Amino acid sequence: MPRGIDEALSAILASSPASGNATASSDLDIVVLTEEGGLACRETIRFEERVVELFVHTRTGLLEHFDADVATRRAVLQNMYASGFVLIDTDGEAGRARALAEAALAKVRLP
């Protein structure tokens, strides 16, 4: 795994594997929250013959992405946090990130 992932505050498995619609060729999308000053990146790796897309953000970076997506009325990252399967939840961080994602989704869906 990339440097810093082992110190994740939260990690959520998203997309088809989280919804139960995965196929043998489905990639794994994982959103990871790290401490401020920690790793922030998007990286594609292979793990046990599967393609894994890692979306790694700090709290501040996550909020910046959410705000930008609301402004453009896109919500890819928010949907990942809101509907994914929690893998790691340090001190409720996944729940807080999910609540922020759901609030951002409500803004995106406004008429």
URTAGI-V731540 format. One record per residue. RES is the residue in one letter. PHI is phi in whole degrees, -180 to 180 (none if undefined). Layout:
# URTAGI-V731540
RES,PHI / RES,PHI
This chain:
# URTAGI-V731540
M,none / P,-62 / R,-56 / G,97 / I,-66 / D,-66 / E,-105 / A,-64 / L,-79 / S,-151 / A,-145 / I,-132 / L,-84 / A,-121 / S,69 / S,-59 / P,-63 / A,-72 / S,-93 / G,83 / N,-109 / A,-72 / T,-114 / A,-61 / S,-101 / S,-64 / D,-84 / L,-107 / D,-101 / I,-128 / V,-99 / V,-128 / L,-109 / T,-121 / E,-62 / E,-55 / G,84 / G,-84 / L,-62 / A,-139 / C,-168 / R,-122 / E,-142 / T,-109 / I,-132 / R,-112 / F,-138 / E,49 / E,68 / R,-111 / V,-82 / V,-122 / E,-100 / L,-102 / F,-117 / V,-110 / H,-137 / T,-85 / R,-58 / T,-63 / G,-62 / L,-63 / L,-62 / E,-63 / H,-65 / F,-60 / D,-61 / A,-64 / D,-68 / V,-63 / A,-63 / T,-99 / R,61 / R,-109 / A,-150 / V,-64 / L,-64 / Q,-61 / N,-63 / M,-62 / Y,-70 / A,-73 / S,-117 / G,-80 / F,-98 / V,-73 / L,-100 / I,-135 / D,-143 / T,-85 / D,54 / G,79 / E,-63 / A,-64 / G,-63 / R,-66 / A,-64 / R,-63 / A,-63 / L,-64 / A,-64 / E,-65 / A,-65 / A,-66 / L,-62 / A,-63 / K,-69 / V,-66 / R,-84 / L,-62 / P,-65
